Every structure is written in C-alpha cells, then in structure tokens.
Amino acid sequence: MPATVSSWFSRLGKTIREFTVAQRTIAIIGIAVVVLGIAALTAWASKPSYTPLFSGLAAADANTIVEQLRTDGVPYELTNGGGTILVPEQNVYDQRLKAASAGLPSSSTGGYSLLDDMGVTSSEFQQSVTYKRALEGELANTIQALDGVKTASVRLAIPEETVFVSEKGEPTASVFVDTERTTLSADQVQAIVHLTSASIDGMKPENVAVIDAAGTVLSAVGVGATGSADKQASDYEERVRASVQTMLDRVVGPGNSSVVVAADMNYESAERVEETFTTPDGAPALNESTQTEDYTGSGGGAAGVLGPDNIAVPGNAAGDGTFTSESETKNNALNKVTETRAIPAGAINRQTVSVALDADAAGALNLANIEGLVTTAAGINADRGDEVTVELVPFNTAGAQEAAEALAAAQAAEEAARQAELIRTAIITAGIVLLVIIALLVYARWSRRQNREPVDLGELQDFQPEIEAPVDLQLPAPKPVIVPEPIPVVAPSTTALELTGPPELSDEQKDMNRKRAEIDALAAQEPDKTADFLRSLMDEKQNA
C-alpha cells in the first residue's frame, strides 16, 4: 500500500478513536442510512421495467407460459390472481412469438379463426354454430379493448329463419364484463350496447343485456341501458327532488326545507299497432264502371218485383214487362297509416310531492306561492292525479347541532392530524439538519488537524545524533518512559572533524538543540503521536 494512503488511513483511524460515544453513534447511524439508501437506489435502478405479456389467462395456459419462461430464464411476475403475466419490456415480443408458435394461449375466444378449421364435411348446423361462436369471440375481443374492461364474454340468441313462420323473432344478446374498476360509466355501457347491436343484423339496442362481475345489471333487455323500472323511478324522483330542493334553498335558505317525491311508475312494457285510413280530398277514383239495362216486353202495366241480379220479374201476366236498370261502381283511393309503437316500462302513472318548511324560517311566506312554484318545478299534471302538499312545521334542530358538533370534531381531528404531521416533518428535518451539522463539525475538526503547521526542525538532519544538549538548558525533567529508538539520519558527505572537546555552539545550533529537547519531552509525554508524526515526516521526505 502506498505510504500516502497508509498515512491517510492511520490519521482517519486516529480521528475515529477520538470520537465520543454520541459522535460514534451518530456516525454509525449516518453511515447505515447512506448504505441503505445506496442499496435501495441501486436495486430500484437495476430493476427492469415489467410489461404485461398476456392478460386474462386461464390457469392451464398461465402454467404452460410460466414453464416456458422458466426454461428460457426470463424473470416474470404474476398479478390479478395469476391471470396476468408480466415480463421485462425487452422480452415481451420474443416471448409472445414463442407462445404463438406453441399455440398459446389455447383458451382464447378464437373469433373468425374458428372458420379456418371447418372441413368440407361440416353440416349446416355445425356451420351455423361455428359462425355464431366466431361472432361472439370477435365481439368479446373488441369489448375487451375498451378502457376499464379486463375480460368480456358475449352470448348471442339469433332465431332461425324459416318459411313457415309469419313473424320473425328478434335477436338478443347478453354481455358479461369483468372490470378493473368498480363499475363502468353510462357512456361505456352505451358503447357496449350499440357496438353489440350494430354487429348483428336486425338487433335493437334495447335487446342487449350487460351484466358486470358484481352481478349488477347495467342494461336490461326491453329496457335498455337506462336500467330497470325501479332504477328509473329512483332516478326520476331524485331528479325532481333536487330541482325543487334547489329552488327552496334559495327561497327559505339551506336546511329550512325538506322535499320528498313519490312517483308511481308503470312496470309493464307493451307494443301498440295502429292503422288509420283517410280519404284524400279531390283525388280521382282509381277505377269506375257504369252498367245500364233496358227491357221491353208484352204484358200488363203492373210493376214487377226485383229478382236475382236486380232483374225485374213481372209480378203478373197482365204487365208489359218493360223496365230500365243502371248500376255504377267506383274504387276510390285511401290513405293508410300503420304505426307501431313500443311502450317501455317506466311511464309515470302518478306522482306526489311533499314539502315541509321550517315554521321559524318561513313564517312570513305565502304558502300558495310556494305551492305554485313547487307545482311548476316538479311538472305536476292535475289530469294525471298528481298532488302537491306544502306544510309549515317546526324543525328539530337537535340533529343539526349534533351534525355541527360532529363536523367541528372532525375538523379538529383533521387539524390535529395536520399539526402532528407538521411536527413529525419538523422533527425529521431537524434531525437531518443536526446530522449534517455534526458531519460538518467532524469534517472541520479533521480539516484543522490536517492543516496544522508542522514543527520547524530546521536543519536537524545536518547534525550527528551523538551531539547532546548543553547542560545549561533549562528543560523540564522527562518522565521515566521508554523512548523509541532514534530514527537513523543520513549524515551529509562532509569531512569529519576531530573534536578535542565540546565545540562552541552558535545561536542557530542552540535554537535547534532547544527544539530537539522539546521534541524529546513531547516524545516522553506522548510517544505514539510523536512516532506517527516522525513517520509521516519521513514518508514526505521519501516522496519528495
């Protein structure tokens, strides 16, 4: 190891040994946090981005695909109860091609690809069933492409065509969807209904039923996507109540009125056919014929009687039998109008509106005016038997006070939680700032130690180590310690002088001796620090 690195490690170890217990604890915590952060960042950065390989898989297909991924050594993740397989983004297309070559997933709906497997010996029944399955598969695949739809299944009921039935039945469809969210929006349900009905010849949108995985009927046959009659009644009552309540809140103030709407809905659906015939004014006849007959014969003058085909038959032999007959036939044009009307369930038979006003807040109001406003806002039809009732009653304010107290308590709890969150954030911030300050203090202390000026030894190496300090120096008596062996100093190549006695020292040499004495005293008191200092000095000399 280079001398500089070794010296740096020795100084670092010496600095750490001088830490107090609190400083060591904080340093260990800081190092652990840094290491954990680096490990988490490395794990997050090295984790590949996963993309769905297949979704909505059956258990058998998922098992086969997972075995293929294990054989290829491709990492994977399973979600949605094992129905969705996630793989790294760079392996998606390769694994899809391999799965397709192996015929996976085998439980797919197929679509029009089912028609490719039909042979020439297929019966008419097999062709019809296969074609219907192909339509169902294509519709299911298309519906699954909608946002929020995880899986979809379509079943079609298409009546058979026959010449022995005068009236043809209407086709119907049922769609089952499994959604990723709670439920689908009304626009999405309408999209599914119209997509299915437009794909089948002769299918009406109201003949498509849509049901989700929770068993909720989103669209019913004969009703459409608007829901059942009960739901229509609830929606109508809520819509009327909201309109009346909004108006009364502006008149008597919020909380001073209560509105209840009850609607009697028709739960029966029917189909009505009407034919109307009218005669056009001034229109000529389609065809017209006139027949005239004249007869002359012997007999009396008595009138005869009418016989078959309006031919006069003599009443007696006394008549002469003469008569004249004329008939006219006209076929006039007629206007014929045939109207077929489907009456769905949900028609309003009767509705009632009940309004309660707070007597204290609406004591000066005219009830007749209020009743007129409510009648107009709710669309009351007197001929249908609708009724409106408006009464002034004292309101019970105990519930409002409890609600206000509960609201105040909730706001206080929310404020306390917000304050606790702020305090926790402040404590964490203060801890981080304190840790940074301690780290800066430690670094500053270490920097000051590194920036200390070394003791000026001058030309200490120019003298022989045998030279002893003069007796007249006033130095503190060193403690009895074991002094390390003196470091050998290379003497300069000079001519040795024979000294017959103690040489006379100059001022510079005396100053150097004094410094040597101070170093000896320092070595006697702190031998470890002195040895480290001399060792670093020797390393610097060697590097120079």
C-alpha positions as MATLAB code, in Angstrom:
seq = 'MPATVSSWFSRLGKTIREFTVAQRTIAIIGIAVVVLGIAALTAWASKPSYTPLFSGLAAADANTIVEQLRTDGVPYELTNGGGTILVPEQNVYDQRLKAASAGLPSSSTGGYSLLDDMGVTSSEFQQSVTYKRALEGELANTIQALDGVKTASVRLAIPEETVFVSEKGEPTASVFVDTERTTLSADQVQAIVHLTSASIDGMKPENVAVIDAAGTVLSAVGVGATGSADKQASDYEERVRASVQTMLDRVVGPGNSSVVVAADMNYESAERVEETFTTPDGAPALNESTQTEDYTGSGGGAAGVLGPDNIAVPGNAAGDGTFTSESETKNNALNKVTETRAIPAGAINRQTVSVALDADAAGALNLANIEGLVTTAAGINADRGDEVTVELVPFNTAGAQEAAEALAAAQAAEEAARQAELIRTAIITAGIVLLVIIALLVYARWSRRQNREPVDLGELQDFQPEIEAPVDLQLPAPKPVIVPEPIPVVAPSTTALELTGPPELSDEQKDMNRKRAEIDALAAQEPDKTADFLRSLMDEKQNA';
ca = [
       0.000    0.000    0.000;
       1.448    3.459   -0.838;
       2.770    5.482    2.051;
       0.336    8.345    1.432;
      -2.701    6.039    1.580;
      -1.363    4.316    4.686;
      -0.818    7.662    6.361;
      -4.317    8.765    5.441;
      -5.849    5.608    6.904;
      -3.819    5.990   10.087;
      -4.992    9.568   10.543;
      -8.584    8.506    9.860;
      -8.405    5.753   12.453;
      -6.880    8.130   14.992;
      -9.667   10.647   14.332;
     -12.351    7.989   14.792;
     -10.754    6.826   18.061;
     -11.068   10.352   19.394;
     -14.856   10.412   18.844;
     -17.159   10.401   21.814;
     -19.890    7.778   22.238;
     -22.566   10.120   20.889;
     -20.443   11.062   17.893;
     -19.749    7.412   17.106;
     -23.472    6.542   17.379;
     -24.468    9.363   15.063;
     -21.700    8.455   12.624;
     -22.790    4.799   12.575;
     -26.442    5.811   12.005;
     -25.446    8.172    9.207;
     -23.298    5.535    7.527;
     -26.125    2.972    7.825;
     -28.629    5.398    6.289;
     -26.264    6.186    3.437;
     -25.564    2.491    2.793;
     -29.268    1.575    2.862;
     -30.103    4.481    0.556;
     -27.422    3.456   -1.904;
     -28.625   -0.164   -1.780;
     -32.265    0.856   -2.359;
     -31.307    3.205   -5.178;
     -29.166    0.505   -6.782;
     -31.960   -2.065   -6.501;
     -34.503    0.363   -7.957;
     -32.207    1.407  -10.803;
     -31.248   -2.172  -11.648;
     -34.847   -3.496  -11.570;
     -36.163   -3.973  -15.129;
     -39.395   -2.402  -16.370;
     -42.118   -5.069  -16.497;
     -44.838   -5.123  -19.179;
     -47.912   -7.432  -19.427;
     -47.188  -10.423  -21.636;
     -50.759  -11.838  -21.521;
     -53.861  -10.889  -19.526;
     -56.980  -12.835  -18.603;
     -55.278  -16.226  -18.897;
     -56.772  -19.490  -17.755;
     -54.878  -21.488  -15.154;
     -53.665  -24.106  -17.652;
     -52.383  -21.540  -20.130;
     -50.701  -19.490  -17.386;
     -48.908  -22.604  -16.104;
     -47.649  -23.515  -19.578;
     -46.387  -19.993  -20.281;
     -44.662  -19.801  -16.894;
     -42.863  -23.073  -17.598;
     -41.711  -21.635  -20.917;
     -40.388  -18.509  -19.175;
     -38.527  -20.615  -16.602;
     -36.951  -22.685  -19.341;
     -35.778  -19.538  -21.148;
     -34.535  -17.965  -17.905;
     -36.777  -14.901  -18.268;
     -37.866  -13.237  -14.988;
     -41.599  -12.792  -14.564;
     -44.274  -11.585  -12.159;
     -47.879  -12.770  -11.683;
     -50.737  -10.368  -10.942;
     -54.560  -10.442  -10.905;
     -54.655  -13.849   -9.281;
     -52.282  -15.389  -11.828;
     -54.306  -14.253  -14.833;
     -51.750  -11.625  -15.913;
     -48.054  -12.358  -16.539;
     -45.515   -9.502  -16.500;
     -42.076   -9.828  -18.100;
     -39.253   -7.335  -18.794;
     -40.075   -4.995  -21.626;
     -37.222   -6.202  -23.821;
     -38.517   -9.811  -23.696;
     -42.212   -9.158  -24.457;
     -42.245   -9.632  -28.222;
     -39.880  -12.620  -28.252;
     -41.961  -14.471  -25.684;
     -45.215  -13.645  -27.475;
     -43.852  -15.088  -30.699;
     -42.702  -18.247  -28.891;
     -46.100  -18.601  -27.193;
     -47.908  -18.110  -30.510;
     -45.748  -20.763  -32.180;
     -46.731  -23.159  -29.388;
     -50.432  -22.348  -29.779;
     -50.694  -20.363  -26.557;
     -52.903  -19.150  -25.110;
     -55.111  -22.020  -26.199;
     -58.192  -20.825  -24.297;
     -58.680  -17.720  -26.419;
     -62.103  -16.979  -27.884;
     -60.793  -17.531  -31.409;
     -63.077  -15.223  -33.363;
     -63.201  -15.715  -37.111;
     -60.193  -18.031  -36.893;
     -62.666  -20.791  -35.928;
     -63.921  -20.780  -39.511;
     -60.448  -21.771  -40.749;
     -60.718  -25.172  -39.049;
     -64.018  -26.152  -40.660;
     -63.903  -29.024  -43.106;
     -65.904  -29.636  -46.223;
     -67.978  -32.283  -44.458;
     -69.348  -29.874  -41.834;
     -73.108  -29.934  -41.550;
     -75.315  -26.876  -41.772;
     -75.844  -26.980  -38.011;
     -72.077  -27.029  -37.362;
     -71.565  -24.129  -39.741;
     -74.293  -22.092  -38.040;
     -72.960  -22.765  -34.536;
     -69.351  -22.068  -35.565;
     -70.318  -18.806  -37.227;
     -72.187  -17.710  -34.098;
     -69.169  -18.610  -31.926;
     -66.937  -16.614  -34.256;
     -69.201  -13.572  -33.883;
     -69.203  -13.950  -30.107;
     -65.421  -14.197  -29.994;
     -64.885  -11.139  -32.181;
     -67.322   -9.088  -30.102;
     -65.661  -10.223  -26.851;
     -62.199   -9.282  -28.152;
     -63.460   -5.864  -29.234;
     -65.176   -5.163  -25.903;
     -62.020   -6.176  -24.008;
     -60.163   -3.416  -25.831;
     -62.284   -0.790  -24.015;
     -60.656    1.087  -21.177;
     -61.556   -0.471  -17.816;
     -62.700   -3.853  -19.179;
     -60.490   -6.758  -18.139;
     -62.397   -9.680  -19.648;
     -65.646   -9.961  -21.617;
     -67.934  -12.762  -22.773;
     -70.745  -12.445  -25.334;
     -73.652  -14.829  -25.942;
     -75.962  -14.371  -28.928;
     -79.512  -15.669  -29.347;
     -80.291  -15.485  -33.071;
     -83.631  -17.045  -34.153;
     -83.566  -19.431  -37.083;
     -85.046  -18.331  -40.366;
     -87.913  -20.446  -41.661;
     -90.635  -20.021  -44.266;
     -93.318  -21.472  -42.005;
     -93.267  -18.592  -39.500;
     -95.179  -15.461  -40.374;
     -93.462  -13.246  -37.799;
     -89.723  -13.411  -37.264;
     -88.305  -13.209  -33.732;
     -85.826  -10.501  -32.793;
     -82.234  -11.466  -31.933;
     -80.953  -10.741  -28.433;
     -77.505  -10.687  -26.823;
     -76.069  -10.901  -23.321;
     -72.670   -9.406  -22.468;
     -70.720  -10.250  -19.316;
     -67.844   -7.925  -18.385;
     -65.231   -8.076  -15.641;
     -63.996   -4.574  -14.949;
     -60.780   -3.299  -13.413;
     -62.645   -0.551  -11.565;
     -65.845   -0.720   -9.517;
     -68.246   -0.316  -12.427;
     -68.462    1.091  -15.921;
     -69.755    4.547  -16.706;
     -73.049    5.107  -18.519;
     -71.224    6.122  -21.692;
     -69.190    2.897  -21.673;
     -72.335    0.794  -21.189;
     -73.991    2.613  -24.092;
     -70.886    1.962  -26.205;
     -71.024   -1.780  -25.452;
     -74.757   -1.923  -26.206;
     -74.518   -0.103  -29.531;
     -71.357   -1.987  -30.539;
     -73.105   -5.325  -29.991;
     -76.412   -4.368  -31.600;
     -74.749   -2.869  -34.663;
     -72.763   -6.070  -35.248;
     -75.838   -8.330  -35.550;
     -78.396   -7.920  -38.335;
     -81.799   -6.897  -37.005;
     -80.736   -6.497  -33.364;
     -82.070   -3.479  -31.476;
     -80.046   -1.721  -28.734;
     -82.769   -2.385  -26.159;
     -82.341   -6.138  -26.759;
     -78.785   -6.205  -25.381;
     -78.235   -7.116  -21.727;
     -74.994   -6.080  -19.987;
     -74.026   -7.547  -16.598;
     -70.779   -6.962  -14.667;
     -68.853   -9.320  -12.401;
     -70.593   -7.958   -9.286;
     -73.990   -9.052  -10.646;
     -75.144   -5.523  -11.405;
     -77.500   -5.219  -14.385;
     -76.108   -2.361  -16.458;
     -78.542   -2.831  -19.343;
     -81.688   -4.975  -19.427;
     -83.487   -6.492  -22.403;
     -86.584   -4.489  -23.284;
     -85.470   -1.573  -21.136;
     -82.080   -0.615  -22.461;
     -79.137    0.929  -20.695;
     -81.346    3.185  -18.606;
     -81.858    0.391  -16.074;
     -84.898   -1.303  -14.622;
     -88.192    0.366  -13.791;
     -87.208    0.694  -10.113;
     -83.987    2.426  -11.071;
     -85.829    4.713  -13.460;
     -88.291    5.617  -10.704;
     -85.451    6.331   -8.258;
     -83.613    8.443  -10.806;
     -86.760   10.387  -11.666;
     -87.623   11.010   -8.007;
     -84.095   12.153   -7.233;
     -84.012   14.468  -10.238;
     -87.323   16.124   -9.330;
     -86.420   16.354   -5.627;
     -83.082   18.011   -6.443;
     -84.787   20.594   -8.650;
     -87.387   21.510   -6.019;
     -84.849   21.469   -3.184;
     -82.506   23.817   -5.052;
     -85.334   26.286   -5.570;
     -86.465   26.160   -1.926;
     -82.908   26.621   -0.634;
     -82.813   29.970   -2.421;
     -86.223   30.959   -1.033;
     -86.094   29.837    2.619;
     -82.380   29.134    2.972;
     -80.412   25.888    3.169;
     -81.563   23.454    5.818;
     -85.003   25.058    6.248;
     -86.937   22.800    3.860;
     -87.339   19.127    3.107;
     -88.695   17.647   -0.135;
     -89.936   14.096   -0.762;
     -91.071   12.903   -4.212;
     -93.006    9.674   -4.773;
     -93.538    8.522   -8.354;
     -95.826    5.685   -9.410;
     -94.177    4.122  -12.468;
     -95.626    1.691  -14.978;
     -93.727   -1.605  -14.791;
     -95.338   -3.097  -17.906;
     -93.929   -2.876  -21.396;
     -96.099   -3.347  -24.500;
     -96.164   -2.877  -28.256;
     -99.061   -0.995  -29.885;
    -100.006   -1.127  -33.593;
    -102.409    1.474  -35.042;
    -103.804    1.714  -38.602;
    -105.502    4.901  -39.808;
    -107.499    5.286  -43.032;
    -108.316    8.677  -44.561;
    -109.889    9.774  -47.889;
    -107.834   12.275  -49.834;
    -109.724   15.426  -50.844;
    -110.227   15.902  -54.630;
    -108.389   12.735  -55.554;
    -109.835   10.887  -58.640;
    -111.157    7.348  -58.360;
    -108.755    4.536  -59.091;
    -111.338    2.853  -61.410;
    -115.015    3.490  -62.229;
    -117.657    1.408  -64.143;
    -121.334    2.064  -65.071;
    -123.858   -0.624  -66.226;
    -127.265    0.221  -67.767;
    -130.006   -2.288  -68.860;
    -133.282   -1.587  -70.797;
    -136.006   -4.253  -71.235;
    -139.198   -4.144  -73.303;
    -141.797   -6.980  -73.350;
    -145.557   -7.796  -73.510;
    -147.818   -7.843  -70.534;
    -149.844   -5.620  -68.371;
    -148.695   -2.375  -66.961;
    -148.256   -3.736  -63.448;
    -144.859   -3.303  -61.956;
    -142.786   -6.341  -61.465;
    -140.582   -7.388  -58.485;
    -136.831   -7.468  -58.369;
    -135.262  -10.825  -58.824;
    -131.655  -12.022  -58.812;
    -129.047   -9.626  -60.172;
    -131.525   -6.748  -59.955;
    -133.548   -8.103  -62.971;
    -137.189   -7.155  -62.889;
    -139.503  -10.126  -62.906;
    -143.134   -9.446  -63.862;
    -145.467   -9.666  -60.957;
    -148.330  -10.952  -63.145;
    -149.047  -11.716  -66.717;
    -151.071   -8.566  -67.127;
    -147.984   -6.282  -67.285;
    -145.995   -5.404  -70.379;
    -142.591   -6.184  -68.640;
    -140.716   -3.015  -69.701;
    -138.028   -1.710  -67.257;
    -134.671    0.162  -67.090;
    -131.727   -0.824  -64.750;
    -128.470    1.189  -64.128;
    -125.536    0.396  -61.741;
    -122.272    2.312  -61.109;
    -119.054    1.098  -59.334;
    -116.191    3.379  -58.116;
    -112.944    2.383  -56.391;
    -111.646    5.472  -54.560;
    -108.029    5.925  -53.276;
    -107.496    5.726  -49.492;
    -104.560    6.876  -47.278;
    -103.445    4.129  -44.896;
    -101.063    4.848  -41.968;
     -99.719    1.943  -39.879;
     -97.967    2.970  -36.637;
     -96.124    0.511  -34.434;
     -95.176    1.879  -31.022;
     -93.140    0.123  -28.329;
     -94.181    1.261  -24.850;
     -91.285    0.524  -22.460;
     -91.632    0.167  -18.720;
     -91.133    3.337  -16.738;
     -94.029    5.536  -17.769;
     -95.328    7.769  -14.950;
     -98.819    6.953  -13.755;
     -98.927    9.444  -10.892;
     -96.580   11.410   -8.667;
     -96.847   13.278   -5.392;
     -94.580   15.941   -3.913;
     -94.458   16.676   -0.195;
     -92.713   19.822    1.070;
     -92.060   20.632    4.719;
     -90.923   24.168    5.582;
     -89.453   25.334    8.876;
     -92.079   27.477   10.603;
     -89.476   29.765   12.155;
     -87.674   30.445    8.840;
     -90.730   30.615    6.540;
     -93.372   32.119    8.790;
     -93.912   35.181    6.587;
     -94.034   33.316    3.284;
     -97.223   32.743    1.290;
     -97.876   29.003    1.069;
     -99.925   29.450   -2.104;
     -96.940   30.974   -3.860;
     -94.659   28.217   -2.603;
     -97.130   25.574   -3.767;
     -97.312   27.169   -7.205;
     -93.540   27.206   -7.522;
     -93.300   23.561   -6.472;
     -96.072   22.577   -8.902;
     -94.267   24.176  -11.804;
     -90.809   22.922  -10.841;
     -91.958   19.318  -10.371;
     -94.070   19.200  -13.567;
     -97.299   18.340  -11.757;
    -100.130   17.166  -14.055;
    -103.521   17.511  -12.387;
    -105.260   15.393  -15.075;
    -102.960   12.525  -14.167;
    -103.855   12.836  -10.481;
    -100.624   14.434   -9.271;
    -100.690   16.196   -5.892;
     -98.526   18.742   -4.072;
     -98.570   19.255   -0.307;
     -96.786   22.182    1.398;
     -96.868   22.498    5.198;
     -95.200   24.731    7.807;
     -93.834   22.626   10.670;
     -91.266   23.281   13.413;
     -87.965   21.597   12.585;
     -85.993   19.586   15.125;
     -82.571   21.234   15.408;
     -81.025   18.590   17.655;
     -79.761   16.612   14.686;
     -78.331   19.762   13.126;
     -76.499   20.617   16.341;
     -75.110   17.091   16.584;
     -74.070   17.260   12.963;
     -72.394   20.625   13.571;
     -70.591   19.230   16.617;
     -69.523   16.150   14.677;
     -68.302   18.361   11.851;
     -66.377   20.542   14.299;
     -64.863   17.440   15.917;
     -63.878   16.085   12.522;
     -62.278   19.405   11.616;
     -60.436   19.485   14.954;
     -59.199   15.928   14.431;
     -58.081   16.813   10.932;
     -56.299   19.910   12.227;
     -54.619   17.856   14.975;
     -53.509   15.295   12.424;
     -52.173   18.093   10.242;
     -50.278   19.582   13.209;
     -48.879   16.150   14.110;
     -47.741   15.687   10.541;
     -46.074   19.106   10.575;
     -44.348   18.323   13.889;
     -43.160   14.971   12.591;
     -41.852   16.613    9.436;
     -40.121   19.297   11.517;
     -38.514   16.669   13.765;
     -37.260   14.711   10.766;
     -35.953   17.890    9.169;
     -34.269   18.959   12.405;
     -32.683   15.525   12.740;
     -31.346   15.687    9.198;
     -30.028   19.226    9.752;
     -28.432   18.173   13.053;
     -26.795   15.204   11.365;
     -25.454   17.458    8.613;
     -24.125   19.951   11.212;
     -22.398   17.188   13.165;
     -20.888   15.853    9.961;
     -19.660   19.355    9.085;
     -18.189   19.805   12.578;
     -16.388   16.488   12.342;
     -15.087   17.390    8.919;
     -13.966   20.822   10.130;
     -12.147   19.282   13.078;
     -10.449   16.799   10.805;
      -9.525   19.602    8.396;
      -7.986   21.684   11.202;
      -5.850   18.773   12.236;
      -4.720   18.301    8.667;
      -3.929   21.991    8.309;
      -1.719   22.253   11.416;
       1.729   23.618   10.647;
       4.458   21.065   11.299;
       7.207   21.802   13.818;
      10.134   23.511   12.112;
      13.013   21.140   12.620;
      15.267   23.286   10.518;
      18.429   21.512    9.669;
      18.049   18.822   12.278;
      19.431   16.197    9.968;
      22.677   18.148    9.468;
      23.804   17.234   12.949;
      25.076   13.981   14.285;
      22.741   12.271   16.699;
      25.665   11.913   19.166;
      25.530   15.651   19.950;
      23.976   16.124   23.318;
      22.140   19.130   24.636;
      24.198   21.550   26.773;
      23.879   21.335   30.463;
      22.862   24.956   30.875;
      19.478   24.479   29.128;
      16.544   24.742   31.473;
      14.334   21.841   30.322;
      11.660   20.012   32.242;
      12.762   16.683   33.513;
      11.333   13.966   31.260;
       9.210   11.270   32.748;
      10.694    7.807   33.008;
       9.270    6.263   29.860;
      10.664    4.060   27.198;
      11.821    6.275   24.389;
      11.723    4.739   20.899;
      14.953    4.118   19.156;
      16.238    7.142   17.314;
      15.494    7.250   13.629;
      18.719    6.939   11.656;
      19.544   10.103    9.827;
      21.787   10.084    6.806;
      24.719   12.334    7.538;
      25.855   14.660    4.763;
      29.071   13.868    2.976;
      31.380   16.255    4.785;
      34.824   15.868    6.122;
      34.796   14.642    9.685;
      36.412   16.966   12.186;
      38.265   15.723   15.194;
      36.862   17.399   18.281;
      39.148   17.519   21.222;
      36.423   18.999   23.395;
      32.919   20.308   23.399;
      32.534   22.644   20.430;
      31.249   26.087   20.871;
      27.667   26.202   19.555;
      26.221   29.028   17.558;
      22.836   30.645   18.237;
      21.217   28.662   15.454;
      22.562   25.424   16.822;
      21.381   26.321   20.285;
      17.898   27.001   18.919;
      17.971   23.630   17.157;
      19.058   21.891   20.348;
      16.246   23.575   22.191;
      13.777   22.273   19.634;
      15.262   18.797   19.904;
      14.817   18.960   23.636;
      11.175   19.969   23.220;
      10.671   17.083   20.808;
      12.268   14.696   23.315;
       9.978   15.987   26.021;
       6.970   15.595   23.706;
       8.128   12.081   22.863;
       8.390   11.281   26.554;
       4.867   12.533   27.234;
       3.072   11.331   24.055;
       5.252    8.742   22.342;
       2.505    7.481   19.975;
       1.730   10.864   18.469;
       5.409   11.676   18.167;
       6.158    8.415   16.371;
       3.242    8.960   13.957;
       4.424   12.497   13.275;
       8.041   11.442   12.612;
       6.834    8.545   10.445;
       4.689   10.883    8.319;
       7.639   13.277    8.078;
       9.890   10.514    6.822;
       7.235    9.462    4.285;
       7.014   13.016    2.985;
      10.802   13.221    2.720;
      10.937    9.975    0.787;
       8.161   11.069   -1.594;
       9.939   14.364   -2.162;
];
